[in-house]
Amino acid sequence: MPLFMSLFQSLLMKKITVEMKNDAVVTGILQTVDHHLNLYLENVETREQQDQIHLEAAKFIFVRGSTIRYIHLCASDVDVFVLEDTTRRDIRQETDI
Amino acid sequence: MSEKHEIATSSIQKEPAYTEAIRQPLDTVRLALGERVYVKLRGERELRGKLHGFDQHMNILLSDAEETITHIKFDPVTNEEITSKTTKTSEMIFVRGDLVILVSIPRRAA
């Protein structure tokens, strides 16, 4: 499984904040993720912003992975040492051909 | 030519120290894991933070990140560019790889 897909798999049912390339910001509970990093969020809240696309009524959102700019996570949800080790291993596998 | 190449790679495999050396561009980033890095992004955005993970797409995970966005406005009266900066912080941020222009790592790690 790709590194970041497995990271987000470990964050299922956790609250994440997604900042999209159109500057829309949504916070919600992560339900599913796939290898494109498409996300499905529930209990969505949007941040009030000027000239924001209106998403206030949306409670369930599917986000296409390619439109994501950032995903803000809770630091306590991520085991950084495991992630660093996995990164080292995965990159070596990719480059050692 | 191909024979020479095979000899070169087999000698690298025999010597374990070489596997830690920089052979691929991504190795430089790998050696910066756990260090603070600078990331330049599309859309006049910059990030500074501690690198904890990345993949071959340059998807990146940073902690204690500071984002700087530079707004550039052109003043037609004075013919000057007016720049202003806003900064935001995030305790843990995932950055999608297609935005990344460059990653600068500390000299120590390189």
N, CA and C atoms of all chains as a GROMACS GRO file, in nm:
protein
  621
    1MET      N    1   0.086  -0.120   0.000
    1MET     CA    2   0.000   0.000   0.000
    1MET      C    3   0.089   0.125   0.000
    2PRO      N    4   0.055   0.224  -0.082
    2PRO     CA    5   0.138   0.346  -0.082
    2PRO      C    6   0.145   0.409   0.057
    3LEU      N    7   0.259   0.474   0.081
    3LEU     CA    8   0.288   0.530   0.213
    3LEU      C    9   0.176   0.618   0.267
    4PHE      N   10   0.134   0.716   0.186
    4PHE     CA   11   0.039   0.813   0.240
    4PHE      C   12  -0.102   0.756   0.244
    5MET      N   13  -0.130   0.658   0.157
    5MET     CA   14  -0.260   0.593   0.168
    5MET      C   15  -0.268   0.519   0.301
    6SER      N   16  -0.160   0.448   0.339
    6SER     CA   17  -0.164   0.376   0.467
    6SER      C   18  -0.167   0.474   0.585
    7LEU      N   19  -0.100   0.591   0.568
    7LEU     CA   20  -0.109   0.693   0.673
    7LEU      C   21  -0.254   0.736   0.693
    8PHE      N   22  -0.323   0.764   0.580
    8PHE     CA   23  -0.460   0.812   0.593
    8PHE      C   24  -0.556   0.699   0.634
    9GLN      N   25  -0.520   0.574   0.600
    9GLN     CA   26  -0.600   0.461   0.650
    9GLN      C   27  -0.597   0.459   0.802
   10SER      N   28  -0.479   0.495   0.859
   10SER     CA   29  -0.467   0.494   1.006
   10SER      C   30  -0.540   0.614   1.068
   11LEU      N   31  -0.582   0.707   0.985
   11LEU     CA   32  -0.653   0.826   1.037
   11LEU      C   33  -0.804   0.818   1.014
   12LEU      N   34  -0.854   0.700   0.976
   12LEU     CA   35  -0.998   0.686   0.955
   12LEU      C   36  -1.071   0.716   1.085
   13MET      N   37  -1.185   0.783   1.072
   13MET     CA   38  -1.269   0.825   1.185
   13MET      C   39  -1.204   0.935   1.268
   14LYS      N   40  -1.097   0.993   1.217
   14LYS     CA   41  -1.034   1.107   1.285
   14LYS      C   42  -1.074   1.236   1.212
   15LYS      N   43  -1.064   1.346   1.284
   15LYS     CA   44  -1.102   1.474   1.225
   15LYS      C   45  -0.982   1.532   1.148
   16ILE      N   46  -1.003   1.566   1.024
   16ILE     CA   47  -0.897   1.627   0.944
   16ILE      C   48  -0.952   1.754   0.876
   17THR      N   49  -0.860   1.842   0.841
   17THR     CA   50  -0.896   1.965   0.771
   17THR      C   51  -0.829   1.964   0.634
   18VAL      N   52  -0.911   1.974   0.531
   18VAL     CA   53  -0.860   1.968   0.395
   18VAL      C   54  -0.866   2.107   0.334
   19GLU      N   55  -0.752   2.154   0.283
   19GLU     CA   56  -0.748   2.281   0.211
   19GLU      C   57  -0.734   2.247   0.064
   20MET      N   58  -0.829   2.294  -0.016
   20MET     CA   59  -0.829   2.259  -0.158
   20MET      C   60  -0.764   2.368  -0.241
   21LYS      N   61  -0.734   2.333  -0.365
   21LYS     CA   62  -0.662   2.427  -0.452
   21LYS      C   63  -0.745   2.550  -0.485
   22ASN      N   64  -0.878   2.542  -0.470
   22ASN     CA   65  -0.962   2.660  -0.492
   22ASN      C   66  -0.981   2.740  -0.363
   23ASP      N   67  -0.895   2.717  -0.262
   23ASP     CA   68  -0.895   2.786  -0.133
   23ASP      C   69  -1.009   2.746  -0.041
   24ALA      N   70  -1.094   2.656  -0.083
   24ALA     CA   71  -1.200   2.609   0.006
   24ALA      C   72  -1.136   2.523   0.116
   25VAL      N   73  -1.185   2.541   0.238
   25VAL     CA   74  -1.132   2.465   0.352
   25VAL      C   75  -1.248   2.390   0.416
   26VAL      N   76  -1.235   2.258   0.427
   26VAL     CA   77  -1.340   2.179   0.491
   26VAL      C   78  -1.278   2.092   0.600
   27THR      N   79  -1.352   2.081   0.709
   27THR     CA   80  -1.311   1.995   0.821
   27THR      C   81  -1.416   1.886   0.835
   28GLY      N   82  -1.370   1.764   0.853
   28GLY     CA   83  -1.466   1.655   0.867
   28GLY      C   84  -1.401   1.529   0.919
   29ILE      N   85  -1.486   1.429   0.941
   29ILE     CA   86  -1.438   1.300   0.989
   29ILE      C   87  -1.407   1.212   0.868
   30LEU      N   88  -1.284   1.165   0.860
   30LEU     CA   89  -1.240   1.086   0.745
   30LEU      C   90  -1.305   0.948   0.748
   31GLN      N   91  -1.373   0.914   0.638
   31GLN     CA   92  -1.442   0.785   0.632
   31GLN      C   93  -1.367   0.683   0.548
   32THR      N   94  -1.329   0.724   0.426
   32THR     CA   95  -1.253   0.632   0.341
   32THR      C   96  -1.148   0.710   0.263
   33VAL      N   97  -1.046   0.636   0.216
   33VAL     CA   98  -0.940   0.694   0.134
   33VAL      C   99  -0.898   0.588   0.034
   34ASP      N  100  -0.856   0.630  -0.085
   34ASP     CA  101  -0.804   0.532  -0.182
   34ASP      C  102  -0.665   0.576  -0.228
   35HIS      N  103  -0.608   0.504  -0.326
   35HIS     CA  104  -0.468   0.529  -0.360
   35HIS      C  105  -0.448   0.657  -0.440
   36HIS      N  106  -0.557   0.721  -0.489
   36HIS     CA  107  -0.543   0.855  -0.547
   36HIS      C  108  -0.546   0.962  -0.438
   37LEU      N  109  -0.563   0.920  -0.314
   37LEU     CA  110  -0.589   1.008  -0.200
   37LEU      C  111  -0.721   1.084  -0.218
   38ASN      N  112  -0.814   1.023  -0.293
   38ASN     CA  113  -0.953   1.071  -0.286
   38ASN      C  114  -1.000   1.048  -0.144
   39LEU      N  115  -1.075   1.142  -0.090
   39LEU     CA  116  -1.120   1.132   0.048
   39LEU      C  117  -1.272   1.138   0.052
   40TYR      N  118  -1.329   1.071   0.150
   40TYR     CA  119  -1.471   1.087   0.177
   40TYR      C  120  -1.486   1.130   0.322
   41LEU      N  121  -1.546   1.246   0.341
   41LEU     CA  122  -1.559   1.305   0.475
   41LEU      C  123  -1.705   1.313   0.514
   42GLU      N  124  -1.730   1.296   0.644
   42GLU     CA  125  -1.865   1.315   0.699
   42GLU      C  126  -1.860   1.423   0.808
   43ASN      N  127  -1.977   1.468   0.847
   43ASN     CA  128  -1.991   1.575   0.948
   43ASN      C  129  -1.905   1.696   0.909
   44VAL      N  130  -1.922   1.739   0.784
   44VAL     CA  131  -1.835   1.842   0.730
   44VAL      C  132  -1.872   1.979   0.783
   45GLU      N  133  -1.770   2.055   0.820
   45GLU     CA  134  -1.789   2.196   0.854
   45GLU      C  135  -1.700   2.275   0.761
   46THR      N  136  -1.750   2.388   0.716
   46THR     CA  137  -1.668   2.474   0.631
   46THR      C  138  -1.635   2.601   0.706
   47ARG      N  139  -1.519   2.653   0.675
   47ARG     CA  140  -1.476   2.777   0.737
   47ARG      C  141  -1.535   2.894   0.658
   48GLU      N  142  -1.590   2.989   0.731
   48GLU     CA  143  -1.645   3.107   0.664
   48GLU      C  144  -1.533   3.182   0.594
   49GLN      N  145  -1.548   3.203   0.467
   49GLN     CA  146  -1.447   3.276   0.392
   49GLN      C  147  -1.515   3.358   0.285
   50GLN      N  148  -1.452   3.471   0.256
   50GLN     CA  149  -1.506   3.551   0.148
   50GLN      C  150  -1.482   3.478   0.016
   51ASP      N  151  -1.561   3.506  -0.081
   51ASP     CA  152  -1.563   3.439  -0.211
   51ASP      C  153  -1.534   3.290  -0.206
   52GLN      N  154  -1.589   3.228  -0.105
   52GLN     CA  155  -1.576   3.082  -0.100
   52GLN      C  156  -1.694   3.017  -0.171
   53ILE      N  157  -1.662   2.908  -0.237
   53ILE     CA  158  -1.769   2.828  -0.295
   53ILE      C  159  -1.859   2.780  -0.181
   54HIS      N  160  -1.985   2.790  -0.198
   54HIS     CA  161  -2.074   2.765  -0.085
   54HIS      C  162  -2.094   2.618  -0.060
   55LEU      N  163  -2.044   2.574   0.053
   55LEU     CA  164  -2.051   2.434   0.090
   55LEU      C  165  -2.123   2.415   0.223
   56GLU      N  166  -2.183   2.525   0.275
   56GLU     CA  167  -2.240   2.519   0.409
   56GLU      C  168  -2.340   2.406   0.426
   57ALA      N  169  -2.418   2.380   0.320
   57ALA     CA  170  -2.524   2.281   0.332
   57ALA      C  171  -2.471   2.138   0.326
   58ALA      N  172  -2.348   2.123   0.277
   58ALA     CA  173  -2.297   1.988   0.257
   58ALA      C  174  -2.255   1.926   0.390
   59LYS      N  175  -2.301   1.806   0.415
   59LYS     CA  176  -2.262   1.735   0.537
   59LYS      C  177  -2.171   1.616   0.504
   60PHE      N  178  -2.179   1.568   0.381
   60PHE     CA  179  -2.094   1.457   0.338
   60PHE      C  180  -2.024   1.503   0.211
   61ILE      N  181  -1.892   1.489   0.208
   61ILE     CA  182  -1.819   1.538   0.092
   61ILE      C  183  -1.720   1.434   0.043
   62PHE      N  184  -1.722   1.413  -0.088
   62PHE     CA  185  -1.618   1.335  -0.154
   62PHE      C  186  -1.521   1.436  -0.216
   63VAL      N  187  -1.394   1.426  -0.182
   63VAL     CA  188  -1.294   1.518  -0.236
   63VAL      C  189  -1.205   1.441  -0.333
   64ARG      N  190  -1.198   1.488  -0.457
   64ARG     CA  191  -1.105   1.428  -0.552
   64ARG      C  192  -0.962   1.461  -0.509
   65GLY      N  193  -0.877   1.358  -0.505
   65GLY     CA  194  -0.741   1.375  -0.452
   65GLY      C  195  -0.662   1.484  -0.520
   66SER      N  196  -0.679   1.498  -0.653
   66SER     CA  197  -0.598   1.593  -0.728
   66SER      C  198  -0.629   1.738  -0.694
   67THR      N  199  -0.744   1.765  -0.630
   67THR     CA  200  -0.781   1.903  -0.598
   67THR      C  201  -0.732   1.946  -0.460
   68ILE      N  202  -0.664   1.854  -0.392
   68ILE     CA  203  -0.620   1.885  -0.255
   68ILE      C  204  -0.490   1.964  -0.260
   69ARG      N  205  -0.481   2.067  -0.177
   69ARG     CA  206  -0.353   2.138  -0.160
   69ARG      C  207  -0.286   2.088  -0.032
   70TYR      N  208  -0.352   2.106   0.080
   70TYR     CA  209  -0.297   2.060   0.208
   70TYR      C  210  -0.401   1.977   0.281
   71ILE      N  211  -0.352   1.893   0.370
   71ILE     CA  212  -0.438   1.830   0.469
   71ILE      C  213  -0.374   1.856   0.605
   72HIS      N  214  -0.447   1.925   0.690
   72HIS     CA  215  -0.397   1.953   0.825
   72HIS      C  216  -0.442   1.840   0.917
   73LEU      N  217  -0.346   1.786   0.990
   73LEU     CA  218  -0.374   1.673   1.077
   73LEU      C  219  -0.345   1.713   1.221
   74CYS      N  220  -0.392   1.630   1.312
   74CYS     CA  221  -0.360   1.648   1.453
   74CYS      C  222  -0.227   1.576   1.478
   75ALA      N  223  -0.131   1.647   1.538
   75ALA     CA  224   0.004   1.591   1.555
   75ALA      C  225   0.000   1.461   1.636
   76SER      N  226  -0.093   1.451   1.729
   76SER     CA  227  -0.096   1.331   1.814
   76SER      C  228  -0.149   1.209   1.739
   77ASP      N  229  -0.211   1.230   1.621
   77ASP     CA  230  -0.264   1.118   1.544
   77ASP      C  231  -0.158   1.049   1.460
   78VAL      N  232  -0.040   1.111   1.446
   78VAL     CA  233   0.062   1.058   1.355
   78VAL      C  234   0.184   1.013   1.434
   79ASP      N  235   0.226   0.888   1.412
   79ASP     CA  236   0.351   0.839   1.472
   79ASP      C  237   0.465   0.870   1.375
   80VAL      N  238   0.537   0.979   1.405
   80VAL     CA  239   0.635   1.029   1.307
   80VAL      C  240   0.753   0.934   1.291
   81PHE      N  241   0.788   0.858   1.396
   81PHE     CA  242   0.904   0.768   1.385
   81PHE      C  243   0.874   0.652   1.292
   82VAL      N  244   0.754   0.597   1.305
   82VAL     CA  245   0.712   0.489   1.215
   82VAL      C  246   0.708   0.541   1.071
   83LEU      N  247   0.656   0.664   1.055
   83LEU     CA  248   0.643   0.721   0.921
   83LEU      C  249   0.781   0.743   0.857
   84GLU      N  250   0.876   0.793   0.936
   84GLU     CA  251   1.011   0.815   0.882
   84GLU      C  252   1.075   0.683   0.839
   85ASP      N  253   1.059   0.580   0.922
   85ASP     CA  254   1.116   0.449   0.887
   85ASP      C  255   1.052   0.394   0.760
   86THR      N  256   0.920   0.406   0.752
   86THR     CA  257   0.850   0.356   0.634
   86THR      C  258   0.893   0.433   0.510
   87THR      N  259   0.913   0.564   0.524
   87THR     CA  260   0.958   0.646   0.411
   87THR      C  261   1.094   0.598   0.361
   88ARG      N  262   1.188   0.576   0.455
   88ARG     CA  263   1.322   0.529   0.416
   88ARG      C  264   1.314   0.398   0.340
   89ARG      N  265   1.232   0.307   0.390
   89ARG     CA  266   1.222   0.175   0.328
   89ARG      C  267   1.159   0.186   0.189
   90ASP      N  268   1.049   0.263   0.180
   90ASP     CA  269   0.977   0.273   0.053
   90ASP      C  270   1.062   0.341  -0.054
   91ILE      N  271   1.133   0.448  -0.016
   91ILE     CA  272   1.212   0.520  -0.115
   91ILE      C  273   1.327   0.433  -0.163
   92ARG      N  274   1.385   0.354  -0.073
   92ARG     CA  275   1.493   0.264  -0.114
   92ARG      C  276   1.440   0.159  -0.212
   93GLN      N  277   1.323   0.110  -0.185
   93GLN     CA  278   1.264   0.011  -0.277
   93GLN      C  279   1.238   0.072  -0.414
   94GLU      N  280   1.194   0.200  -0.413
   94GLU     CA  281   1.165   0.267  -0.540
   94GLU      C  282   1.292   0.289  -0.621
   95THR      N  283   1.402   0.325  -0.552
   95THR     CA  284   1.522   0.369  -0.624
   95THR      C  285   1.621   0.257  -0.646
   96ASP      N  286   1.621   0.152  -0.564
   96ASP     CA  287   1.715   0.042  -0.582
   96ASP      C  288   1.661  -0.057  -0.683
   97ILE      N  289   1.692  -0.032  -0.808
   97ILE     CA  290   1.644  -0.122  -0.913
   97ILE      C  291   1.766  -0.192  -0.974
   98MET      N  292   2.971  -0.079  -2.292
   98MET     CA  293   2.914   0.018  -2.200
   98MET      C  294   2.832  -0.052  -2.091
   99SER      N  295   2.747  -0.145  -2.132
   99SER     CA  296   2.660  -0.211  -2.035
   99SER      C  297   2.743  -0.296  -1.937
  100GLU      N  298   2.853  -0.355  -1.985
  100GLU     CA  299   2.939  -0.434  -1.895
  100GLU      C  300   2.997  -0.346  -1.784
  101LYS      N  301   3.046  -0.230  -1.824
  101LYS     CA  302   3.104  -0.138  -1.727
  101LYS      C  303   3.003  -0.101  -1.620
  102HIS      N  304   2.878  -0.079  -1.666
  102HIS     CA  305   2.774  -0.040  -1.573
  102HIS      C  306   2.748  -0.151  -1.472
  103GLU      N  307   2.746  -0.276  -1.520
  103GLU     CA  308   2.721  -0.389  -1.430
  103GLU      C  309   2.831  -0.399  -1.324
  104ILE      N  310   2.955  -0.378  -1.368
  104ILE     CA  311   3.067  -0.386  -1.273
  104ILE      C  312   3.050  -0.279  -1.166
  105ALA      N  313   3.012  -0.160  -1.210
  105ALA     CA  314   2.998  -0.051  -1.116
  105ALA      C  315   2.891  -0.081  -1.011
  106THR      N  316   2.774  -0.130  -1.053
  106THR     CA  317   2.667  -0.154  -0.957
  106THR      C  318   2.703  -0.271  -0.864
  107SER      N  319   2.772  -0.374  -0.916
  107SER     CA  320   2.803  -0.488  -0.829
  107SER      C  321   2.902  -0.445  -0.721
  108SER      N  322   2.997  -0.356  -0.754
  108SER     CA  323   3.091  -0.311  -0.651
  108SER      C  324   3.020  -0.227  -0.545
  109ILE      N  325   2.914  -0.155  -0.585
  109ILE     CA  326   2.838  -0.077  -0.488
  109ILE      C  327   2.765  -0.170  -0.392
  110GLN      N  328   2.709  -0.276  -0.447
  110GLN     CA  329   2.634  -0.368  -0.362
  110GLN      C  330   2.723  -0.437  -0.259
  111LYS      N  331   2.851  -0.460  -0.296
  111LYS     CA  332   2.942  -0.528  -0.201
  111LYS      C  333   2.977  -0.438  -0.084
  112GLU      N  334   2.976  -0.309  -0.108
  112GLU     CA  335   3.022  -0.217  -0.005
  112GLU      C  336   2.902  -0.151   0.062
  113PRO      N  337   2.866  -0.191   0.183
  113PRO     CA  338   2.743  -0.141   0.244
  113PRO      C  339   2.741   0.011   0.261
  114ALA      N  340   2.858   0.072   0.285
  114ALA     CA  341   2.862   0.216   0.308
  114ALA      C  342   2.805   0.292   0.188
  115TYR      N  343   2.822   0.237   0.070
  115TYR     CA  344   2.775   0.305  -0.050
  115TYR      C  345   2.623   0.314  -0.056
  116THR      N  346   2.556   0.218   0.004
  116THR     CA  347   2.409   0.220  -0.004
  116THR      C  348   2.353   0.341   0.071
  117GLU      N  349   2.430   0.396   0.166
  117GLU     CA  350   2.386   0.516   0.238
  117GLU      C  351   2.418   0.643   0.160
  118ALA      N  352   2.501   0.630   0.054
  118ALA     CA  353   2.544   0.747  -0.020
  118ALA      C  354   2.434   0.797  -0.111
  119ILE      N  355   2.455   0.915  -0.166
  119ILE     CA  356   2.356   0.976  -0.254
  119ILE      C  357   2.375   0.923  -0.394
  120ARG      N  358   2.282   0.842  -0.439
  120ARG     CA  359   2.290   0.787  -0.574
  120ARG      C  360   2.174   0.836  -0.658
  121GLN      N  361   2.067   0.872  -0.592
  121GLN     CA  362   1.947   0.919  -0.662
  121GLN      C  363   1.910   1.055  -0.601
  122PRO      N  364   1.848   1.141  -0.679
  122PRO     CA  365   1.807   1.271  -0.622
  122PRO      C  366   1.724   1.258  -0.495
  123LEU      N  367   1.635   1.158  -0.491
  123LEU     CA  368   1.548   1.145  -0.374
  123LEU      C  369   1.625   1.104  -0.248
  124ASP      N  370   1.748   1.047  -0.266
  124ASP     CA  371   1.828   1.012  -0.149
  124ASP      C  372   1.862   1.133  -0.065
  125THR      N  373   1.882   1.247  -0.131
  125THR     CA  374   1.915   1.370  -0.056
  125THR      C  375   1.800   1.408   0.036
  126VAL      N  376   1.677   1.389  -0.014
  126VAL     CA  377   1.561   1.423   0.068
  126VAL      C  378   1.546   1.320   0.180
  127ARG      N  379   1.577   1.194   0.147
  127ARG     CA  380   1.566   1.089   0.250
  127ARG      C  381   1.658   1.118   0.367
  128LEU      N  382   1.778   1.168   0.337
  128LEU     CA  383   1.874   1.197   0.445
  128LEU      C  384   1.828   1.316   0.530
  129ALA      N  385   1.732   1.392   0.482
  129ALA     CA  386   1.682   1.508   0.558
  129ALA      C  387   1.563   1.471   0.647
  130LEU      N  388   1.524   1.344   0.651
  130LEU     CA  389   1.411   1.304   0.737
  130LEU      C  390   1.443   1.339   0.882
  131GLY      N  391   1.348   1.400   0.948
  131GLY     CA  392   1.368   1.441   1.087
  131GLY      C  393   1.432   1.578   1.100
  132GLU      N  394   1.470   1.639   0.988
  132GLU     CA  395   1.533   1.772   0.991
  132GLU      C  396   1.432   1.877   0.942
  133ARG      N  397   1.459   2.001   0.976
  133ARG     CA  398   1.374   2.109   0.923
  133ARG      C  399   1.413   2.136   0.779
  134VAL      N  400   1.315   2.147   0.693
  134VAL     CA  401   1.339   2.169   0.551
  134VAL      C  402   1.257   2.289   0.504
  135TYR      N  403   1.297   2.339   0.387
  135TYR     CA  404   1.225   2.448   0.321
  135TYR      C  405   1.163   2.390   0.194
  136VAL      N  406   1.037   2.416   0.174
  136VAL     CA  407   0.968   2.365   0.055
  136VAL      C  408   0.908   2.483  -0.019
  137LYS      N  409   0.941   2.496  -0.147
  137LYS     CA  410   0.880   2.600  -0.230
  137LYS      C  411   0.768   2.536  -0.310
  138LEU      N  412   0.654   2.604  -0.310
  138LEU     CA  413   0.535   2.548  -0.376
  138LEU      C  414   0.486   2.642  -0.485
  139ARG      N  415   0.401   2.588  -0.569
  139ARG     CA  416   0.335   2.671  -0.670
  139ARG      C  417   0.244   2.773  -0.601
  140GLY      N  418   0.218   2.883  -0.669
  140GLY     CA  419   0.128   2.984  -0.616
  140GLY      C  420   0.192   3.071  -0.510
  141GLU      N  421   0.324   3.097  -0.523
  141GLU     CA  422   0.397   3.186  -0.431
  141GLU      C  423   0.379   3.144  -0.285
  142ARG      N  424   0.386   3.016  -0.264
  142ARG     CA  425   0.375   2.964  -0.127
  142ARG      C  426   0.505   2.897  -0.087
  143GLU      N  427   0.540   2.912   0.039
  143GLU     CA  428   0.661   2.848   0.092
  143GLU      C  429   0.625   2.783   0.224
  144LEU      N  430   0.693   2.675   0.255
  144LEU     CA  431   0.672   2.607   0.383
  144LEU      C  432   0.806   2.578   0.448
  145ARG      N  433   0.810   2.595   0.579
  145ARG     CA  434   0.924   2.550   0.656
  145ARG      C  435   0.872   2.458   0.764
  146GLY      N  436   0.934   2.343   0.779
  146GLY     CA  437   0.887   2.250   0.882
  146GLY      C  438   0.976   2.129   0.890
  147LYS      N  439   0.946   2.046   0.989
  147LYS     CA  440   1.026   1.926   1.011
  147LYS      C  441   0.971   1.814   0.923
  148LEU      N  442   1.061   1.755   0.844
  148LEU     CA  443   1.020   1.653   0.746
  148LEU      C  444   1.004   1.517   0.814
  149HIS      N  445   0.887   1.457   0.798
  149HIS     CA  446   0.865   1.325   0.857
  149HIS      C  447   0.833   1.219   0.754
  150GLY      N  448   0.792   1.260   0.635
  150GLY     CA  449   0.761   1.158   0.535
  150GLY      C  450   0.745   1.219   0.398
  151PHE      N  451   0.776   1.139   0.295
  151PHE     CA  452   0.753   1.181   0.158
  151PHE      C  453   0.750   1.055   0.072
  152ASP      N  454   0.701   1.068  -0.051
  152ASP     CA  455   0.702   0.955  -0.143
  152ASP      C  456   0.755   1.001  -0.279
  153GLN      N  457   0.750   0.914  -0.378
  153GLN     CA  458   0.810   0.946  -0.508
  153GLN      C  459   0.734   1.054  -0.583
  154HIS      N  460   0.610   1.084  -0.542
  154HIS     CA  461   0.535   1.195  -0.602
  154HIS      C  462   0.570   1.328  -0.537
  155MET      N  463   0.654   1.324  -0.432
  155MET     CA  464   0.687   1.442  -0.351
  155MET      C  465   0.568   1.488  -0.268
  156ASN      N  466   0.473   1.398  -0.243
  156ASN     CA  467   0.379   1.424  -0.134
  156ASN      C  468   0.464   1.432  -0.008
  157ILE      N  469   0.436   1.529   0.078
  157ILE     CA  470   0.525   1.555   0.191
  157ILE      C  471   0.443   1.570   0.318
  158LEU      N  472   0.497   1.519   0.428
  158LEU     CA  473   0.436   1.544   0.558
  158LEU      C  474   0.534   1.620   0.646
  159LEU      N  475   0.491   1.736   0.695
  159LEU     CA  476   0.575   1.820   0.780
  159LEU      C  477   0.506   1.843   0.914
  160SER      N  478   0.587   1.857   1.019
  160SER     CA  479   0.530   1.899   1.148
  160SER      C  480   0.583   2.037   1.182
  161ASP      N  481   0.516   2.104   1.274
  161ASP     CA  482   0.551   2.242   1.315
  161ASP      C  483   0.580   2.328   1.193
  162ALA      N  484   0.488   2.326   1.099
  162ALA     CA  485   0.512   2.392   0.971
  162ALA      C  486   0.466   2.537   0.976
  163GLU      N  487   0.540   2.620   0.904
  163GLU     CA  488   0.502   2.760   0.887
  163GLU      C  489   0.488   2.786   0.739
  164GLU      N  490   0.371   2.831   0.699
  164GLU     CA  491   0.346   2.858   0.558
  164GLU      C  492   0.353   3.008   0.535
  165THR      N  493   0.425   3.047   0.432
  165THR     CA  494   0.431   3.189   0.395
  165THR      C  495   0.372   3.203   0.255
  166ILE      N  496   0.272   3.288   0.244
  166ILE     CA  497   0.212   3.315   0.114
  166ILE      C  498   0.250   3.458   0.076
  167THR      N  499   0.305   3.474  -0.043
  167THR     CA  500   0.343   3.607  -0.090
  167THR      C  501   0.238   3.654  -0.190
  168HIS      N  502   0.178   3.768  -0.158
  168HIS     CA  503   0.080   3.827  -0.250
  168HIS      C  504   0.152   3.938  -0.328
  169ILE      N  505   0.146   3.930  -0.458
  169ILE     CA  506   0.210   4.033  -0.541
  169ILE      C  507   0.102   4.109  -0.616
  170LYS      N  508   0.101   4.241  -0.595
  170LYS     CA  509   0.006   4.325  -0.667
  170LYS      C  510   0.086   4.424  -0.751
  171PHE      N  511   0.038   4.452  -0.867
  171PHE     CA  512   0.106   4.549  -0.954
  171PHE      C  513   0.031   4.681  -0.948
  172ASP      N  514   0.104   4.784  -0.912
  172ASP     CA  515   0.044   4.918  -0.904
  172ASP      C  516   0.067   4.988  -1.037
  173PRO      N  517  -0.038   5.011  -1.118
  173PRO     CA  518  -0.018   5.070  -1.251
  173PRO      C  519   0.023   5.217  -1.246
  174VAL      N  520  -0.004   5.286  -1.136
  174VAL     CA  521   0.030   5.428  -1.124
  174VAL      C  522   0.181   5.446  -1.106
  175THR      N  523   0.236   5.372  -1.010
  175THR     CA  524   0.379   5.389  -0.980
  175THR      C  525   0.465   5.287  -1.053
  176ASN      N  526   0.403   5.195  -1.127
  176ASN     CA  527   0.476   5.088  -1.195
  176ASN      C  528   0.560   5.002  -1.099
  177GLU      N  529   0.508   4.987  -0.979
  177GLU     CA  530   0.582   4.907  -0.881
  177GLU      C  531   0.502   4.783  -0.843
  178GLU      N  532   0.575   4.684  -0.805
  178GLU     CA  533   0.512   4.563  -0.752
  178GLU      C  534   0.503   4.576  -0.601
  179ILE      N  535   0.383   4.557  -0.549
  179ILE     CA  536   0.365   4.563  -0.405
  179ILE      C  537   0.351   4.420  -0.354
  180THR      N  538   0.441   4.380  -0.268
  180THR     CA  539   0.433   4.245  -0.213
  180THR      C  540   0.394   4.251  -0.066
  181SER      N  541   0.309   4.158  -0.029
  181SER     CA  542   0.275   4.143   0.112
  181SER      C  543   0.277   3.995   0.145
  182LYS      N  544   0.307   3.965   0.270
  182LYS     CA  545   0.320   3.825   0.308
  182LYS      C  546   0.225   3.792   0.421
  183THR      N  547   0.166   3.674   0.414
  183THR     CA  548   0.089   3.624   0.528
  183THR      C  549   0.149   3.490   0.569
  184THR      N  550   0.150   3.465   0.697
  184THR     CA  551   0.202   3.336   0.745
  184THR      C  552   0.094   3.263   0.823
  185LYS      N  553   0.097   3.132   0.810
  185LYS     CA  554   0.006   3.045   0.884
  185LYS      C  555   0.088   2.932   0.942
  186THR      N  556   0.044   2.877   1.051
  186THR     CA  557   0.116   2.763   1.108
  186THR      C  558   0.024   2.642   1.116
  187SER      N  559   0.087   2.526   1.114
  187SER     CA  560   0.012   2.401   1.127
  187SER      C  561   0.099   2.301   1.201
  188GLU      N  562   0.041   2.228   1.296
  188GLU     CA  563   0.123   2.136   1.376
  188GLU      C  564   0.158   2.011   1.296
  189MET      N  565   0.076   1.974   1.200
  189MET     CA  566   0.104   1.858   1.114
  189MET      C  567   0.036   1.882   0.982
  190ILE      N  568   0.114   1.887   0.875
  190ILE     CA  569   0.054   1.922   0.746
  190ILE      C  570   0.101   1.826   0.639
  191PHE      N  571   0.003   1.780   0.558
  191PHE     CA  572   0.032   1.698   0.442
  191PHE      C  573   0.024   1.789   0.319
  192VAL      N  574   0.126   1.782   0.233
  192VAL     CA  575   0.130   1.866   0.114
  192VAL      C  576   0.123   1.776  -0.008
  193ARG      N  577   0.031   1.804  -0.098
  193ARG     CA  578   0.020   1.723  -0.219
  193ARG      C  579   0.138   1.750  -0.312
  194GLY      N  580   0.196   1.640  -0.368
  194GLY     CA  581   0.321   1.650  -0.441
  194GLY      C  582   0.317   1.735  -0.566
  195ASP      N  583   0.200   1.746  -0.631
  195ASP     CA  584   0.198   1.820  -0.758
  195ASP      C  585   0.218   1.970  -0.741
  196LEU      N  586   0.216   2.018  -0.616
  196LEU     CA  587   0.240   2.161  -0.590
  196LEU      C  588   0.387   2.192  -0.566
  197VAL      N  589   0.466   2.088  -0.540
  197VAL     CA  590   0.602   2.110  -0.492
  197VAL      C  591   0.694   2.150  -0.608
  198ILE      N  592   0.766   2.260  -0.590
  198ILE     CA  593   0.866   2.303  -0.688
  198ILE      C  594   1.004   2.254  -0.644
  199LEU      N  595   1.041   2.280  -0.520
  199LEU     CA  596   1.171   2.234  -0.472
  199LEU      C  597   1.167   2.209  -0.323
  200VAL      N  598   1.259   2.124  -0.279
  200VAL     CA  599   1.279   2.097  -0.137
  200VAL      C  600   1.424   2.130  -0.107
  201SER      N  601   1.445   2.218  -0.012
  201SER     CA  602   1.582   2.253   0.028
  201SER      C  603   1.609   2.193   0.165
  202ILE      N  604   1.722   2.122   0.176
  202ILE     CA  605   1.752   2.052   0.301
  202ILE      C  606   1.872   2.118   0.368
  203PRO      N  607   1.887   2.103   0.499
  203PRO     CA  608   2.002   2.163   0.565
  203PRO      C  609   2.133   2.105   0.514
  204ARG      N  610   2.239   2.183   0.515
  204ARG     CA  611   2.368   2.139   0.462
  204ARG      C  612   2.420   2.018   0.540
  205ARG      N  613   2.392   2.018   0.670
  205ARG     CA  614   2.439   1.910   0.756
  205ARG      C  615   2.390   1.773   0.705
  206ALA      N  616   2.262   1.773   0.666
  206ALA     CA  617   2.204   1.646   0.621
  206ALA      C  618   2.261   1.604   0.487
  207ALA      N  619   2.292   1.700   0.402
  207ALA     CA  620   2.345   1.668   0.270
  207ALA      C  621   2.489   1.620   0.283
   0.00000   0.00000   0.00000
